């Protein structure tokens, strides 16, 4: 069977659209993560007598398992990416895309994308070792 849209199979996603999509995804992940933690904290008095709640509560707050540390690092990376992406977006919005350092040319968009990826790695590891 022939595809309905053959141009989609040869489409190369643009870097700006990929970063925008990841910015939205990380925002959603951060919202769901903080909502989950707030629910655990605020529901603690109501469900303090149940065994299942204590398993979940101690897993996320008292546990030092590899999975809980991995989840914490994943949330940290999401937070740092979302923060750097938002700073870039606010700077472009404030200057109208013609800021002193961030002219909106394709070359500079790719440079800034690499800077953001490098910054996410460096800041995430730095914050992880500080905490």
C-alpha positions in Angstrom: 0.0 0.0 0.0 1.3 3.4 -0.9 1.7 6.0 1.8 -0.8 8.9 2.0 1.9 11.5 2.5 5.2 10.4 1.0 6.9 13.7 1.8 6.7 12.9 5.6 9.1 10.0 5.1 11.8 12.2 3.8 11.2 15.2 6.1 14.1 16.2 8.2 12.9 17.9 11.5 14.3 21.3 12.1 16.4 21.9 15.2 14.3 24.8 16.4 11.1 22.7 16.2 12.8 19.8 18.1 13.9 22.1 20.9 10.5 23.7 21.1 8.8 20.2 21.3 11.3 19.2 24.0 10.7 22.4 25.9 7.0 21.6 26.0 7.6 18.0 27.0 9.9 19.0 29.8 7.4 21.5 31.0 4.8 18.7 31.2 7.1 16.3 32.9 8.0 18.9 35.5 4.4 19.8 36.1 3.4 16.1 36.6 6.4 15.5 38.8 5.8 18.4 41.1 2.1 17.6 41.2 2.9 14.0 42.2 5.3 15.2 45.0 2.8 17.8 46.3 0.1 15.1 46.3 2.4 12.8 48.3 3.1 15.6 50.8 -0.4 16.9 51.2 -2.1 13.5 51.3 0.3 12.2 53.9 -2.0 13.0 56.9 -4.9 11.3 55.2 -3.2 8.1 54.2 -0.6 7.8 56.9 -2.1 4.6 58.2 -1.9 2.6 54.9 1.0 0.4 54.1 1.0 1.2 50.3 1.3 4.9 50.9 4.3 4.3 53.2 5.9 2.2 50.5 5.5 5.0 47.9 6.4 7.8 50.4 9.6 6.1 51.6 10.6 5.1 48.1 10.6 8.7 46.8 11.6 10.6 50.0 13.8 8.2 52.1 15.0 5.7 49.6 18.4 5.7 48.2 17.8 3.1 45.5 19.3 3.4 42.0 15.8 3.9 40.5 14.9 6.8 42.8 18.3 8.5 42.2 17.8 8.0 38.4 14.3 9.6 38.6 15.7 12.5 40.6 18.5 13.0 38.0 16.0 12.8 35.2 13.9 15.5 36.8 17.0 17.6 37.4 18.0 17.4 33.7 14.4 18.3 32.7 14.5 21.3 35.0 17.8 22.6 33.7 16.8 22.1 30.1 13.5 23.8 30.6 15.2 26.7 32.4 17.9 27.2 29.8 15.4 26.9 26.9 13.1 29.4 28.6 15.9 31.9 29.2 16.7 31.7 25.5 13.1 32.1 24.5 12.5 35.0 26.8 15.7 36.7 25.5 14.6 36.3 21.9 11.1 37.5 22.8 12.4 40.6 24.7 14.8 41.6 21.9 12.5 40.7 19.0 15.0 38.1 17.7 17.7 40.6 17.0 19.6 40.6 20.2 23.2 41.6 20.4 24.5 38.1 20.5 21.6 35.9 19.3 20.8 36.9 15.7 18.2 34.5 14.3 20.3 33.0 11.5 20.4 29.3 11.0 24.1 29.1 12.0 23.5 30.9 15.3 20.4 28.8 16.1 22.5 25.7 15.7 25.3 27.2 17.8 22.9 28.2 20.5 21.3 24.7 20.4 24.7 23.1 21.0 25.4 25.6 23.9 22.1 24.7 25.5 22.9 20.9 25.3 26.4 21.6 26.7 24.9 23.8 29.4 22.3 21.1 30.3 25.0 18.5 30.7 27.4 20.8 32.7 24.9 22.4 35.0 23.0 19.1 35.7 26.2 17.3 36.7 27.4 20.3 38.7 24.1 20.7 40.6 23.9 16.9 41.1 27.3 16.8 42.8 26.5 19.9 44.9 23.3 18.4 46.2 
